[in-house]
Amino acid sequence: MKEFFSVLEVANLLKVSRSAVLYNIKSGKLKASQVGKIHIISEEDFGEFLKHHKEKKKREEANQTKLDL
């Protein structure tokens, strides 16, 4: 059975605001389904978001290191 997270749960896990999670949903960076007035994020979609975010952060750190040389 799939597990789902609420926007507030994702915000708490990422230590960001609820608005930041909603921004990522509306911008298409984080996939979510809307059920009535609430958004739910599947465990799989949250994992993909984290994976993409970590890869992006590594690229940014690598680019900054190159600039510091």
PyMOL Python script that loads the backbone (N, CA, C, O; Angstrom):
from pymol import cmd

cmd.read_pdbstr("""\
ATOM      1  N   MET A   1       0.827  -1.180   0.000  1.00  0.00           N
ATOM      2  CA  MET A   1       0.000   0.000   0.000  1.00  0.00           C
ATOM      3  C   MET A   1       0.878   1.253   0.000  1.00  0.00           C
ATOM      4  O   MET A   1       1.853   1.335   0.748  1.00  0.00           O
ATOM      5  N   LYS A   2       0.529   2.222  -0.839  1.00  0.00           N
ATOM      6  CA  LYS A   2       1.293   3.462  -0.929  1.00  0.00           C
ATOM      7  C   LYS A   2       1.112   4.293   0.338  1.00  0.00           C
ATOM      8  O   LYS A   2       0.042   4.332   0.945  1.00  0.00           O
ATOM      9  N   GLU A   3       2.196   4.947   0.706  1.00  0.00           N
ATOM     10  CA  GLU A   3       2.121   5.873   1.828  1.00  0.00           C
ATOM     11  C   GLU A   3       2.134   7.292   1.279  1.00  0.00           C
ATOM     12  O   GLU A   3       2.832   7.589   0.309  1.00  0.00           O
ATOM     13  N   PHE A   4       1.364   8.154   1.903  1.00  0.00           N
ATOM     14  CA  PHE A   4       1.267   9.539   1.468  1.00  0.00           C
ATOM     15  C   PHE A   4       1.626  10.478   2.608  1.00  0.00           C
ATOM     16  O   PHE A   4       1.462  10.155   3.785  1.00  0.00           O
ATOM     17  N   PHE A   5       2.119  11.645   2.225  1.00  0.00           N
ATOM     18  CA  PHE A   5       2.460  12.673   3.187  1.00  0.00           C
ATOM     19  C   PHE A   5       1.604  13.906   2.929  1.00  0.00           C
ATOM     20  O   PHE A   5       1.229  14.192   1.792  1.00  0.00           O
ATOM     21  N   SER A   6       1.305  14.624   3.993  1.00  0.00           N
ATOM     22  CA  SER A   6       0.627  15.910   3.830  1.00  0.00           C
ATOM     23  C   SER A   6       1.681  16.980   3.560  1.00  0.00           C
ATOM     24  O   SER A   6       2.877  16.738   3.723  1.00  0.00           O
ATOM     25  N   VAL A   7       1.235  18.150   3.149  1.00  0.00           N
ATOM     26  CA  VAL A   7       2.141  19.264   2.911  1.00  0.00           C
ATOM     27  C   VAL A   7       2.874  19.608   4.206  1.00  0.00           C
ATOM     28  O   VAL A   7       4.078  19.863   4.189  1.00  0.00           O
ATOM     29  N   LEU A   8       2.157  19.615   5.316  1.00  0.00           N
ATOM     30  CA  LEU A   8       2.764  19.939   6.608  1.00  0.00           C
ATOM     31  C   LEU A   8       3.818  18.907   7.009  1.00  0.00           C
ATOM     32  O   LEU A   8       4.865  19.273   7.543  1.00  0.00           O
ATOM     33  N   GLU A   9       3.556  17.629   6.761  1.00  0.00           N
ATOM     34  CA  GLU A   9       4.535  16.585   7.083  1.00  0.00           C
ATOM     35  C   GLU A   9       5.811  16.763   6.257  1.00  0.00           C
ATOM     36  O   GLU A   9       6.915  16.640   6.787  1.00  0.00           O
ATOM     37  N   VAL A  10       5.664  17.050   4.975  1.00  0.00           N
ATOM     38  CA  VAL A  10       6.828  17.269   4.112  1.00  0.00           C
ATOM     39  C   VAL A  10       7.591  18.502   4.577  1.00  0.00           C
ATOM     40  O   VAL A  10       8.821  18.492   4.619  1.00  0.00           O
ATOM     41  N   ALA A  11       6.867  19.563   4.928  1.00  0.00           N
ATOM     42  CA  ALA A  11       7.514  20.784   5.418  1.00  0.00           C
ATOM     43  C   ALA A  11       8.326  20.493   6.677  1.00  0.00           C
ATOM     44  O   ALA A  11       9.451  20.974   6.815  1.00  0.00           O
ATOM     45  N   ASN A  12       7.771  19.720   7.583  1.00  0.00           N
ATOM     46  CA  ASN A  12       8.491  19.371   8.811  1.00  0.00           C
ATOM     47  C   ASN A  12       9.716  18.512   8.522  1.00  0.00           C
ATOM     48  O   ASN A  12      10.767  18.711   9.131  1.00  0.00           O
ATOM     49  N   LEU A  13       9.595  17.569   7.611  1.00  0.00           N
ATOM     50  CA  LEU A  13      10.727  16.710   7.256  1.00  0.00           C
ATOM     51  C   LEU A  13      11.862  17.503   6.618  1.00  0.00           C
ATOM     52  O   LEU A  13      13.035  17.233   6.874  1.00  0.00           O
ATOM     53  N   LEU A  14      11.508  18.485   5.785  1.00  0.00           N
ATOM     54  CA  LEU A  14      12.510  19.287   5.078  1.00  0.00           C
ATOM     55  C   LEU A  14      12.951  20.518   5.874  1.00  0.00           C
ATOM     56  O   LEU A  14      13.889  21.217   5.491  1.00  0.00           O
ATOM     57  N   LYS A  15      12.261  20.768   6.984  1.00  0.00           N
ATOM     58  CA  LYS A  15      12.535  21.948   7.817  1.00  0.00           C
ATOM     59  C   LYS A  15      12.393  23.236   7.008  1.00  0.00           C
ATOM     60  O   LYS A  15      13.246  24.124   7.048  1.00  0.00           O
ATOM     61  N   VAL A  16      11.278  23.302   6.271  1.00  0.00           N
ATOM     62  CA  VAL A  16      10.927  24.490   5.498  1.00  0.00           C
ATOM     63  C   VAL A  16       9.480  24.843   5.826  1.00  0.00           C
ATOM     64  O   VAL A  16       8.791  24.098   6.522  1.00  0.00           O
ATOM     65  N   SER A  17       9.033  25.976   5.322  1.00  0.00           N
ATOM     66  CA  SER A  17       7.654  26.390   5.569  1.00  0.00           C
ATOM     67  C   SER A  17       6.681  25.599   4.693  1.00  0.00           C
ATOM     68  O   SER A  17       7.056  25.005   3.682  1.00  0.00           O
ATOM     69  N   ARG A  18       5.444  25.614   5.115  1.00  0.00           N
ATOM     70  CA  ARG A  18       4.365  24.999   4.346  1.00  0.00           C
ATOM     71  C   ARG A  18       4.267  25.682   2.986  1.00  0.00           C
ATOM     72  O   ARG A  18       4.015  25.032   1.971  1.00  0.00           O
ATOM     73  N   SER A  19       4.467  26.997   2.975  1.00  0.00           N
ATOM     74  CA  SER A  19       4.419  27.769   1.725  1.00  0.00           C
ATOM     75  C   SER A  19       5.499  27.323   0.747  1.00  0.00           C
ATOM     76  O   SER A  19       5.270  27.290  -0.462  1.00  0.00           O
ATOM     77  N   ALA A  20       6.666  26.982   1.262  1.00  0.00           N
ATOM     78  CA  ALA A  20       7.765  26.522   0.405  1.00  0.00           C
ATOM     79  C   ALA A  20       7.399  25.207  -0.273  1.00  0.00           C
ATOM     80  O   ALA A  20       7.711  25.001  -1.445  1.00  0.00           O
ATOM     81  N   VAL A  21       6.748  24.331   0.451  1.00  0.00           N
ATOM     82  CA  VAL A  21       6.316  23.049  -0.131  1.00  0.00           C
ATOM     83  C   VAL A  21       5.258  23.310  -1.193  1.00  0.00           C
ATOM     84  O   VAL A  21       5.318  22.730  -2.277  1.00  0.00           O
ATOM     85  N   LEU A  22       4.297  24.169  -0.901  1.00  0.00           N
ATOM     86  CA  LEU A  22       3.259  24.490  -1.875  1.00  0.00           C
ATOM     87  C   LEU A  22       3.850  25.142  -3.123  1.00  0.00           C
ATOM     88  O   LEU A  22       3.397  24.877  -4.237  1.00  0.00           O
ATOM     89  N   TYR A  23       4.862  25.996  -2.939  1.00  0.00           N
ATOM     90  CA  TYR A  23       5.538  26.617  -4.082  1.00  0.00           C
ATOM     91  C   TYR A  23       6.156  25.545  -4.984  1.00  0.00           C
ATOM     92  O   TYR A  23       6.032  25.609  -6.207  1.00  0.00           O
ATOM     93  N   ASN A  24       6.825  24.554  -4.367  1.00  0.00           N
ATOM     94  CA  ASN A  24       7.448  23.486  -5.149  1.00  0.00           C
ATOM     95  C   ASN A  24       6.405  22.631  -5.860  1.00  0.00           C
ATOM     96  O   ASN A  24       6.662  22.120  -6.950  1.00  0.00           O
ATOM     97  N   ILE A  25       5.243  22.475  -5.260  1.00  0.00           N
ATOM     98  CA  ILE A  25       4.156  21.731  -5.907  1.00  0.00           C
ATOM     99  C   ILE A  25       3.635  22.529  -7.100  1.00  0.00           C
ATOM    100  O   ILE A  25       3.485  21.992  -8.197  1.00  0.00           O
ATOM    101  N   LYS A  26       3.361  23.807  -6.879  1.00  0.00           N
ATOM    102  CA  LYS A  26       2.790  24.637  -7.947  1.00  0.00           C
ATOM    103  C   LYS A  26       3.767  24.863  -9.088  1.00  0.00           C
ATOM    104  O   LYS A  26       3.348  25.034 -10.233  1.00  0.00           O
ATOM    105  N   SER A  27       5.063  24.865  -8.796  1.00  0.00           N
ATOM    106  CA  SER A  27       6.063  25.058  -9.850  1.00  0.00           C
ATOM    107  C   SER A  27       6.395  23.748 -10.575  1.00  0.00           C
ATOM    108  O   SER A  27       7.147  23.746 -11.549  1.00  0.00           O
ATOM    109  N   GLY A  28       5.825  22.631 -10.091  1.00  0.00           N
ATOM    110  CA  GLY A  28       6.030  21.349 -10.753  1.00  0.00           C
ATOM    111  C   GLY A  28       7.269  20.599 -10.305  1.00  0.00           C
ATOM    112  O   GLY A  28       7.570  19.536 -10.848  1.00  0.00           O
ATOM    113  N   LYS A  29       7.986  21.116  -9.341  1.00  0.00           N
ATOM    114  CA  LYS A  29       9.195  20.439  -8.856  1.00  0.00           C
ATOM    115  C   LYS A  29       8.866  19.253  -7.960  1.00  0.00           C
ATOM    116  O   LYS A  29       9.625  18.286  -7.894  1.00  0.00           O
ATOM    117  N   LEU A  30       7.736  19.331  -7.274  1.00  0.00           N
ATOM    118  CA  LEU A  30       7.285  18.266  -6.380  1.00  0.00           C
ATOM    119  C   LEU A  30       5.904  17.830  -6.837  1.00  0.00           C
ATOM    120  O   LEU A  30       4.963  18.622  -6.845  1.00  0.00           O
ATOM    121  N   LYS A  31       5.791  16.566  -7.215  1.00  0.00           N
ATOM    122  CA  LYS A  31       4.500  16.051  -7.672  1.00  0.00           C
ATOM    123  C   LYS A  31       3.592  15.809  -6.471  1.00  0.00           C
ATOM    124  O   LYS A  31       4.025  15.318  -5.429  1.00  0.00           O
ATOM    125  N   ALA A  32       2.336  16.162  -6.643  1.00  0.00           N
ATOM    126  CA  ALA A  32       1.340  15.961  -5.587  1.00  0.00           C
ATOM    127  C   ALA A  32      -0.025  15.786  -6.227  1.00  0.00           C
ATOM    128  O   ALA A  32      -0.262  16.213  -7.357  1.00  0.00           O
ATOM    129  N   SER A  33      -0.910  15.153  -5.487  1.00  0.00           N
ATOM    130  CA  SER A  33      -2.301  15.003  -5.925  1.00  0.00           C
ATOM    131  C   SER A  33      -3.162  15.858  -5.017  1.00  0.00           C
ATOM    132  O   SER A  33      -2.897  15.989  -3.822  1.00  0.00           O
ATOM    133  N   GLN A  34      -4.180  16.427  -5.593  1.00  0.00           N
ATOM    134  CA  GLN A  34      -5.091  17.231  -4.792  1.00  0.00           C
ATOM    135  C   GLN A  34      -6.331  16.414  -4.492  1.00  0.00           C
ATOM    136  O   GLN A  34      -6.972  15.869  -5.391  1.00  0.00           O
ATOM    137  N   VAL A  35      -6.657  16.340  -3.213  1.00  0.00           N
ATOM    138  CA  VAL A  35      -7.850  15.635  -2.756  1.00  0.00           C
ATOM    139  C   VAL A  35      -8.693  16.665  -2.020  1.00  0.00           C
ATOM    140  O   VAL A  35      -8.390  17.041  -0.888  1.00  0.00           O
ATOM    141  N   GLY A  36      -9.739  17.107  -2.667  1.00  0.00           N
ATOM    142  CA  GLY A  36     -10.523  18.199  -2.090  1.00  0.00           C
ATOM    143  C   GLY A  36      -9.674  19.457  -2.076  1.00  0.00           C
ATOM    144  O   GLY A  36      -9.207  19.920  -3.117  1.00  0.00           O
ATOM    145  N   LYS A  37      -9.481  20.001  -0.888  1.00  0.00           N
ATOM    146  CA  LYS A  37      -8.690  21.222  -0.758  1.00  0.00           C
ATOM    147  C   LYS A  37      -7.251  20.970  -0.332  1.00  0.00           C
ATOM    148  O   LYS A  37      -6.466  21.909  -0.204  1.00  0.00           O
ATOM    149  N   ILE A  38      -6.904  19.711  -0.112  1.00  0.00           N
ATOM    150  CA  ILE A  38      -5.549  19.415   0.368  1.00  0.00           C
ATOM    151  C   ILE A  38      -4.720  18.724  -0.706  1.00  0.00           C
ATOM    152  O   ILE A  38      -5.254  18.096  -1.620  1.00  0.00           O
ATOM    153  N   HIS A  39      -3.409  18.854  -0.576  1.00  0.00           N
ATOM    154  CA  HIS A  39      -2.470  18.157  -1.452  1.00  0.00           C
ATOM    155  C   HIS A  39      -1.864  16.995  -0.676  1.00  0.00           C
ATOM    156  O   HIS A  39      -1.571  17.117   0.514  1.00  0.00           O
ATOM    157  N   ILE A  40      -1.680  15.876  -1.353  1.00  0.00           N
ATOM    158  CA  ILE A  40      -0.975  14.749  -0.756  1.00  0.00           C
ATOM    159  C   ILE A  40       0.191  14.380  -1.667  1.00  0.00           C
ATOM    160  O   ILE A  40       0.094  14.447  -2.892  1.00  0.00           O
ATOM    161  N   ILE A  41       1.287  13.990  -1.040  1.00  0.00           N
ATOM    162  CA  ILE A  41       2.515  13.658  -1.769  1.00  0.00           C
ATOM    163  C   ILE A  41       2.818  12.196  -1.499  1.00  0.00           C
ATOM    164  O   ILE A  41       2.913  11.778  -0.346  1.00  0.00           O
ATOM    165  N   SER A  42       2.970  11.418  -2.565  1.00  0.00           N
ATOM    166  CA  SER A  42       3.274  10.005  -2.374  1.00  0.00           C
ATOM    167  C   SER A  42       4.722   9.852  -1.920  1.00  0.00           C
ATOM    168  O   SER A  42       5.569  10.705  -2.183  1.00  0.00           O
ATOM    169  N   GLU A  43       4.981   8.758  -1.241  1.00  0.00           N
ATOM    170  CA  GLU A  43       6.329   8.455  -0.770  1.00  0.00           C
ATOM    171  C   GLU A  43       7.299   8.414  -1.949  1.00  0.00           C
ATOM    172  O   GLU A  43       8.427   8.896  -1.850  1.00  0.00           O
ATOM    173  N   GLU A  44       6.861   7.845  -3.046  1.00  0.00           N
ATOM    174  CA  GLU A  44       7.689   7.736  -4.252  1.00  0.00           C
ATOM    175  C   GLU A  44       8.027   9.115  -4.827  1.00  0.00           C
ATOM    176  O   GLU A  44       9.178   9.383  -5.171  1.00  0.00           O
ATOM    177  N   ASP A  45       7.021   9.984  -4.930  1.00  0.00           N
ATOM    178  CA  ASP A  45       7.256  11.326  -5.467  1.00  0.00           C
ATOM    179  C   ASP A  45       8.144  12.150  -4.539  1.00  0.00           C
ATOM    180  O   ASP A  45       8.972  12.930  -5.009  1.00  0.00           O
ATOM    181  N   PHE A  46       7.982  11.989  -3.248  1.00  0.00           N
ATOM    182  CA  PHE A  46       8.824  12.698  -2.292  1.00  0.00           C
ATOM    183  C   PHE A  46      10.269  12.225  -2.420  1.00  0.00           C
ATOM    184  O   PHE A  46      11.196  13.033  -2.358  1.00  0.00           O
ATOM    185  N   GLY A  47      10.464  10.922  -2.597  1.00  0.00           N
ATOM    186  CA  GLY A  47      11.806  10.372  -2.794  1.00  0.00           C
ATOM    187  C   GLY A  47      12.465  10.916  -4.050  1.00  0.00           C
ATOM    188  O   GLY A  47      13.651  11.245  -4.036  1.00  0.00           O
ATOM    189  N   GLU A  48      11.706  11.013  -5.138  1.00  0.00           N
ATOM    190  CA  GLU A  48      12.237  11.572  -6.388  1.00  0.00           C
ATOM    191  C   GLU A  48      12.625  13.033  -6.211  1.00  0.00           C
ATOM    192  O   GLU A  48      13.658  13.470  -6.719  1.00  0.00           O
ATOM    193  N   PHE A  49      11.804  13.787  -5.496  1.00  0.00           N
ATOM    194  CA  PHE A  49      12.102  15.192  -5.234  1.00  0.00           C
ATOM    195  C   PHE A  49      13.413  15.317  -4.448  1.00  0.00           C
ATOM    196  O   PHE A  49      14.258  16.150  -4.774  1.00  0.00           O
ATOM    197  N   LEU A  50      13.574  14.493  -3.421  1.00  0.00           N
ATOM    198  CA  LEU A  50      14.801  14.535  -2.616  1.00  0.00           C
ATOM    199  C   LEU A  50      16.025  14.163  -3.448  1.00  0.00           C
ATOM    200  O   LEU A  50      17.078  14.789  -3.329  1.00  0.00           O
ATOM    201  N   LYS A  51      15.881  13.149  -4.285  1.00  0.00           N
ATOM    202  CA  LYS A  51      16.986  12.707  -5.132  1.00  0.00           C
ATOM    203  C   LYS A  51      17.412  13.828  -6.077  1.00  0.00           C
ATOM    204  O   LYS A  51      18.603  14.105  -6.218  1.00  0.00           O
ATOM    205  N   HIS A  52      16.453  14.466  -6.716  1.00  0.00           N
ATOM    206  CA  HIS A  52      16.740  15.555  -7.644  1.00  0.00           C
ATOM    207  C   HIS A  52      17.366  16.736  -6.904  1.00  0.00           C
ATOM    208  O   HIS A  52      18.304  17.358  -7.403  1.00  0.00           O
ATOM    209  N   HIS A  53      16.852  17.043  -5.723  1.00  0.00           N
ATOM    210  CA  HIS A  53      17.351  18.165  -4.931  1.00  0.00           C
ATOM    211  C   HIS A  53      18.809  17.931  -4.511  1.00  0.00           C
ATOM    212  O   HIS A  53      19.627  18.850  -4.553  1.00  0.00           O
ATOM    213  N   LYS A  54      19.125  16.695  -4.106  1.00  0.00           N
ATOM    214  CA  LYS A  54      20.502  16.373  -3.703  1.00  0.00           C
ATOM    215  C   LYS A  54      21.457  16.477  -4.885  1.00  0.00           C
ATOM    216  O   LYS A  54      22.568  16.986  -4.741  1.00  0.00           O
ATOM    217  N   GLU A  55      21.033  15.998  -6.052  1.00  0.00           N
ATOM    218  CA  GLU A  55      21.879  16.079  -7.254  1.00  0.00           C
ATOM    219  C   GLU A  55      22.131  17.536  -7.632  1.00  0.00           C
ATOM    220  O   GLU A  55      23.250  17.903  -7.991  1.00  0.00           O
ATOM    221  N   LYS A  56      21.097  18.361  -7.552  1.00  0.00           N
ATOM    222  CA  LYS A  56      21.226  19.777  -7.881  1.00  0.00           C
ATOM    223  C   LYS A  56      22.183  20.462  -6.903  1.00  0.00           C
ATOM    224  O   LYS A  56      23.011  21.277  -7.311  1.00  0.00           O
ATOM    225  N   LYS A  57      22.071  20.139  -5.638  1.00  0.00           N
ATOM    226  CA  LYS A  57      22.934  20.733  -4.613  1.00  0.00           C
ATOM    227  C   LYS A  57      24.395  20.346  -4.844  1.00  0.00           C
ATOM    228  O   LYS A  57      25.288  21.179  -4.689  1.00  0.00           O
ATOM    229  N   LYS A  58      24.642  19.086  -5.213  1.00  0.00           N
ATOM    230  CA  LYS A  58      26.009  18.635  -5.491  1.00  0.00           C
ATOM    231  C   LYS A  58      26.599  19.391  -6.676  1.00  0.00           C
ATOM    232  O   LYS A  58      27.762  19.794  -6.645  1.00  0.00           O
ATOM    233  N   ARG A  59      25.785  19.586  -7.734  1.00  0.00           N
ATOM    234  CA  ARG A  59      26.257  20.333  -8.903  1.00  0.00           C
ATOM    235  C   ARG A  59      26.594  21.771  -8.531  1.00  0.00           C
ATOM    236  O   ARG A  59      27.613  22.305  -8.970  1.00  0.00           O
ATOM    237  N   GLU A  60      25.749  22.396  -7.732  1.00  0.00           N
ATOM    238  CA  GLU A  60      25.992  23.773  -7.311  1.00  0.00           C
ATOM    239  C   GLU A  60      27.269  23.877  -6.474  1.00  0.00           C
ATOM    240  O   GLU A  60      28.045  24.818  -6.642  1.00  0.00           O
ATOM    241  N   GLU A  61      27.487  22.920  -5.578  1.00  0.00           N
ATOM    242  CA  GLU A  61      28.698  22.916  -4.758  1.00  0.00           C
ATOM    243  C   GLU A  61      29.925  22.712  -5.617  1.00  0.00           C
ATOM    244  O   GLU A  61      30.957  23.340  -5.378  1.00  0.00           O
ATOM    245  N   ALA A  62      29.836  21.844  -6.614  1.00  0.00           N
ATOM    246  CA  ALA A  62      30.966  21.597  -7.512  1.00  0.00           C
ATOM    247  C   ALA A  62      31.289  22.855  -8.312  1.00  0.00           C
ATOM    248  O   ALA A  62      32.460  23.189  -8.492  1.00  0.00           O
ATOM    249  N   ASN A  63      30.276  23.547  -8.788  1.00  0.00           N
ATOM    250  CA  ASN A  63      30.490  24.783  -9.537  1.00  0.00           C
ATOM    251  C   ASN A  63      31.097  25.868  -8.663  1.00  0.00           C
ATOM    252  O   ASN A  63      31.942  26.634  -9.125  1.00  0.00           O
ATOM    253  N   GLN A  64      30.680  25.940  -7.419  1.00  0.00           N
ATOM    254  CA  GLN A  64      31.220  26.945  -6.520  1.00  0.00           C
ATOM    255  C   GLN A  64      32.682  26.646  -6.207  1.00  0.00           C
ATOM    256  O   GLN A  64      33.492  27.567  -6.104  1.00  0.00           O
ATOM    257  N   THR A  65      33.025  25.378  -6.056  1.00  0.00           N
ATOM    258  CA  THR A  65      34.399  24.985  -5.797  1.00  0.00           C
ATOM    259  C   THR A  65      35.300  25.388  -6.976  1.00  0.00           C
ATOM    260  O   THR A  65      36.422  25.852  -6.772  1.00  0.00           O
ATOM    261  N   LYS A  66      34.810  25.212  -8.187  1.00  0.00           N
ATOM    262  CA  LYS A  66      35.573  25.589  -9.372  1.00  0.00           C
ATOM    263  C   LYS A  66      35.814  27.104  -9.391  1.00  0.00           C
ATOM    264  O   LYS A  66      36.888  27.561  -9.784  1.00  0.00           O
ATOM    265  N   LEU A  67      34.833  27.860  -8.974  1.00  0.00           N
ATOM    266  CA  LEU A  67      34.962  29.312  -8.971  1.00  0.00           C
ATOM    267  C   LEU A  67      35.942  29.791  -7.897  1.00  0.00           C
ATOM    268  O   LEU A  67      36.601  30.817  -8.066  1.00  0.00           O
ATOM    269  N   ASP A  68      36.032  29.056  -6.809  1.00  0.00           N
ATOM    270  CA  ASP A  68      36.917  29.447  -5.716  1.00  0.00           C
ATOM    271  C   ASP A  68      38.390  29.238  -6.059  1.00  0.00           C
ATOM    272  O   ASP A  68      39.261  29.826  -5.417  1.00  0.00           O
ATOM    273  N   LEU A  69      38.678  28.415  -7.054  1.00  0.00           N
ATOM    274  CA  LEU A  69      40.067  28.135  -7.410  1.00  0.00           C
ATOM    275  C   LEU A  69      40.652  29.278  -8.113  1.00  0.00           C
ATOM    276  O   LEU A  69      41.821  29.235  -8.497  1.00  0.00           O
TER     277      LEU A  69
END
""", "prot")
cmd.dss("prot")
cmd.show_as("cartoon", "prot")
cmd.util.cbc("prot")
cmd.orient("prot")
